[in-house]
């Protein structure tokens, strides 16, 4: 990292302690769109349309829901973050009719059981990539155990994760989260990195049968360094690091890790590949 980068990444609004609402806005405005190619590839492969009744586990601020609604699908979303759910509701309510606004407000809830009761669903998606944090696979298995009993008998389940580390430039940047979360005090959470069989392991433990897979290029592009830092912090992968150190320290080291990915015009660009696994019940 050069001294110039340190000097230019001074305390801005993003350096102040961020509350849940501001992180959710950063997710919706900066980060969530990075996975849009993944959503579109899955929907195209599965021919998502008016016959689709989709349950989205970890629906975030609703971009994947909105894209499915635009294809005519009925959607239900669940997320534990109330701020992201509020943004999802606002998105779906404000979508113009010619862009697929639903006739009735879809159910958006913070509990999987309530979302499952809104079924039956013939498509369940988990677009939050697993293999990022220790225990996220177990969390998804529990969510699927709750969702599956009320799913359609021929439901399709889609699991997603990061691709090979050598094809994901952001993986090296996210290692900052794991290193700072430990901070010499024992394991503290944060990024653990994907493993080759993460998706298959969740499928096996959930009683699902893999029925195809795919890889999708999802580059992460940001207008400037500050946007990149805010976007990555909004993923929640750095929360353990912030607790172990402080937000300023995390921002500083994140900016350092992003420096190799800055372009001459100040933008930040990282190529990534994400993987999805299509399963049947």
matplotlib code that plots the C-alpha trace (Angstrom):
import matplotlib.pyplot as plt

x = [0.0, 1.3, 1.3, -1.0, -3.7, -3.6, -3.9, -6.8, -8.8, -9.4, -12.4, -15.5, -19.1, -18.3, -15.7, -18.3, -19.9, -22.4, -25.9, -27.9, -30.0, -26.9, -25.3, -28.6, -28.6, -25.1, -26.0, -29.0, -27.3, -23.7, -23.2, -26.4, -26.3, -22.9, -24.8, -27.4, -25.6, -26.0, -29.7, -30.3, -28.3, -30.3, -33.7, -32.8, -31.7, -34.8, -37.2, -38.6, -41.9, -45.6, -45.7, -42.9, -43.7, -40.3, -39.1, -35.9, -33.9, -31.8, -33.6, -31.7, -33.1, -35.1, -33.2, -33.5, -37.2, -37.8, -36.0, -38.1, -41.3, -40.3, -40.5, -44.0, -43.1, -44.8, -42.3, -41.9, -38.7, -37.1, -34.2, -33.2, -32.2, -35.2, -33.6, -33.0, -36.6, -37.9, -35.9, -37.2, -40.8, -40.1, -38.6, -41.5, -44.1, -42.5, -41.8, -43.9, -46.4, -44.7, -41.6, -43.5, -44.8, -46.9, -50.6, -50.4, -47.5, -45.5, -44.8, -41.5, -40.6, -37.8, -38.7, -38.4, -41.5, -43.7, -42.3, -42.8, -46.4, -46.9, -46.3, -46.3, -43.2, -41.8, -38.4, -36.3, -33.2, -30.4, -28.5, -26.3, -23.1, -22.2, -18.7, -18.0, -18.2, -17.9, -21.3, -23.1, -23.7, -25.3, -27.5, -28.7, -29.3, -31.6, -33.4, -34.0, -35.3, -37.9, -38.8, -38.9, -41.9, -44.3, -42.6, -44.1, -43.2, -41.2, -39.6, -36.2, -33.6, -30.7, -27.6, -24.9, -21.3, -18.0, -16.0, -12.4, -10.2, -7.9, -10.8, -12.1, -10.0, -12.2, -11.3, -7.9, -9.5, -12.0, -9.2, -8.8, -12.0, -10.8, -7.4, -8.7, -11.6, -9.0, -6.7, -4.6, -7.5, -8.7, -11.2, -13.6, -15.7, -15.6, -14.4, -13.2, -13.2, -15.0, -14.3, -14.7, -17.7, -19.5, -22.7, -22.7, -22.3, -25.3, -27.3, -26.5, -27.3, -30.6, -31.7, -31.4, -30.3, -27.9, -29.2, -26.7, -24.5, -23.1, -20.6, -21.3, -18.9, -19.9, -17.2, -17.3, -17.0, -17.1, -17.0, -14.2, -12.3, -14.8, -17.7, -15.7, -15.1, -18.7, -20.0, -17.8, -18.6, -22.3, -21.9, -21.7, -18.6, -16.5, -18.7, -16.6, -13.5, -15.0, -15.9, -12.3, -10.6, -12.6, -14.2, -11.4, -8.8, -11.0, -11.5, -7.8, -6.7, -9.6, -8.5, -4.9, -6.1, -8.2, -5.2, -4.0, -7.5, -7.7, -7.6, -6.0, -9.4, -10.0, -12.5, -12.1, -12.6, -12.3, -13.2, -15.1, -16.8, -19.7, -21.1, -24.6, -25.9, -29.4, -31.0, -34.3, -36.3]
y = [0.0, 3.5, 6.5, 8.3, 5.6, 5.8, 9.6, 9.6, 7.0, 9.3, 9.3, 9.9, 9.1, 5.5, 5.6, 6.6, 3.7, 2.3, 1.3, -1.5, 0.8, 2.4, -1.0, -2.2, 0.9, 0.3, -3.4, -2.3, 0.6, -0.8, -4.5, -6.5, -5.8, -7.6, -10.9, -10.0, -12.1, -15.1, -14.5, -14.1, -17.2, -19.4, -17.9, -18.5, -22.1, -22.9, -21.0, -19.0, -17.5, -17.3, -20.9, -20.4, -20.0, -19.0, -18.9, -16.9, -17.8, -14.7, -12.4, -9.4, -6.1, -7.8, -7.5, -11.2, -11.1, -8.2, -9.9, -13.0, -10.9, -9.3, -12.8, -13.3, -15.4, -15.4, -14.8, -15.1, -13.8, -14.4, -12.5, -12.0, -8.3, -6.0, -3.1, -5.2, -6.5, -2.9, -2.0, -5.1, -4.1, -0.6, -2.0, -4.4, -1.7, 0.9, -1.2, 0.1, -2.3, -2.6, -3.9, -6.7, -5.1, -7.8, -7.2, -8.0, -7.4, -10.7, -12.1, -10.9, -12.2, -12.8, -16.4, -19.4, -21.1, -18.2, -18.0, -21.8, -21.5, -19.1, -22.1, -24.5, -23.4, -25.1, -23.2, -22.5, -20.3, -19.6, -16.8, -15.9, -17.7, -20.4, -21.3, -17.7, -18.1, -21.0, -22.4, -20.9, -24.3, -25.5, -22.5, -23.2, -26.9, -25.9, -23.3, -26.0, -28.5, -25.9, -24.9, -28.3, -29.9, -27.4, -27.3, -28.8, -32.4, -31.6, -28.5, -27.4, -26.0, -23.8, -23.5, -21.0, -20.4, -18.8, -20.4, -21.5, -19.0, -18.7, -17.3, -15.0, -11.8, -10.7, -13.8, -12.4, -9.1, -11.0, -12.8, -9.5, -10.3, -13.6, -12.3, -9.4, -11.4, -13.7, -10.8, -13.2, -14.0, -17.3, -17.9, -15.0, -15.7, -13.8, -15.1, -18.8, -19.2, -21.7, -25.4, -27.6, -29.6, -27.0, -27.1, -30.8, -31.2, -29.0, -30.9, -34.3, -33.2, -31.7, -34.9, -33.2, -34.8, -32.7, -32.4, -30.0, -27.1, -24.0, -21.2, -17.5, -14.6, -11.9, -9.1, -6.7, -3.1, 0.1, 3.8, 4.5, 3.1, 4.4, 2.7, -0.5, -0.4, 0.5, -2.3, -5.0, -3.9, -4.2, -8.0, -8.5, -10.6, -8.0, -7.7, -10.1, -8.2, -4.9, -6.4, -7.7, -4.5, -1.4, -0.1, 2.3, -0.5, -2.7, 0.1, 0.9, -2.7, -3.3, -0.3, -1.6, -5.0, -3.3, -1.2, -3.7, -3.7, 0.1, 1.3, 4.5, 6.3, 5.5, 2.7, -0.7, -3.9, -7.5, -10.5, -13.4, -16.6, -17.9, -21.5, -22.8, -26.3, -27.3, -29.9, -31.8, -32.9]
z = [0.0, -0.9, 1.5, -1.0, -0.5, 3.2, 3.1, 0.7, 2.7, 5.6, 7.9, 5.8, 6.5, 6.0, 8.8, 11.4, 13.3, 10.9, 12.1, 10.5, 8.4, 6.7, 6.1, 4.5, 2.2, 1.2, 0.4, -1.7, -3.5, -3.9, -3.3, -4.1, -7.8, -8.1, -8.0, -10.6, -13.3, -11.0, -10.4, -14.1, -15.1, -12.6, -13.7, -17.4, -16.8, -14.8, -17.1, -14.1, -15.2, -14.3, -13.2, -10.6, -6.9, -5.4, -1.8, -1.4, 1.7, 2.5, 0.2, 1.2, 0.0, -2.7, -6.0, -6.8, -5.9, -8.2, -11.1, -10.5, -10.4, -13.6, -15.2, -13.8, -10.8, -7.4, -4.7, -0.9, 0.9, 4.2, 5.8, 9.4, 8.8, 9.3, 7.5, 4.3, 4.5, 4.7, 1.6, -0.2, 0.6, -0.7, -3.9, -4.6, -3.8, -6.0, -9.0, -12.0, -13.4, -16.7, -14.8, -13.1, -9.9, -8.1, -7.9, -4.1, -1.8, -1.4, 2.0, 3.3, 6.8, 9.2, 9.9, 7.6, 9.1, 8.2, 4.7, 4.2, 5.3, 2.4, 0.0, -1.5, -3.4, -6.4, -6.3, -3.3, -3.7, -1.4, -3.2, -0.2, -1.0, 1.5, 2.5, 3.6, 7.4, 9.7, 10.4, 7.4, 5.9, 9.1, 9.2, 5.7, 6.4, 9.3, 7.1, 4.5, 7.1, 8.0, 4.4, 2.7, 4.3, 2.8, -0.6, -3.7, -4.2, -7.3, -6.0, -7.2, -4.7, -5.8, -3.6, -4.4, -3.4, -4.4, -7.2, -7.0, -5.1, -8.0, -10.1, -7.4, -7.0, -4.1, -2.1, -1.1, 0.0, 2.2, 4.0, 5.8, 7.6, 8.9, 9.9, 11.9, 13.5, 15.0, 16.1, 18.1, 20.5, 19.0, 16.2, 16.0, 12.9, 9.6, 6.3, 6.2, 2.4, 0.3, 0.1, -3.0, -1.7, 0.3, -1.8, -2.2, 1.6, 2.3, -0.4, 1.1, 4.7, 3.5, 1.7, -1.7, -5.0, -7.1, -10.7, -12.4, -11.7, -13.3, -13.0, -13.5, -13.8, -11.3, -11.3, -8.4, -9.8, -7.8, -8.7, -6.2, -3.2, -0.7, -2.5, -2.5, 1.2, 2.0, -0.3, 1.1, 4.7, 3.9, 3.3, 7.1, 6.6, 8.5, 11.6, 13.6, 12.5, 13.6, 17.0, 17.5, 16.5, 15.4, 12.3, 11.4, 11.5, 9.4, 6.8, 6.7, 6.1, 3.6, 1.6, 1.6, 0.3, -2.5, -3.7, -6.3, -7.9, -8.4, -12.0, -13.2, -13.3, -9.6, -10.1, -8.4, -10.3, -9.2, -11.4, -9.6, -10.5, -8.5, -8.6, -8.2, -7.6, -8.8, -6.6, -6.6, -3.5]

ax = plt.figure().add_subplot(projection="3d")
ax.plot(x, y, z, "-o")
ax.set_aspect("equal")
plt.show()
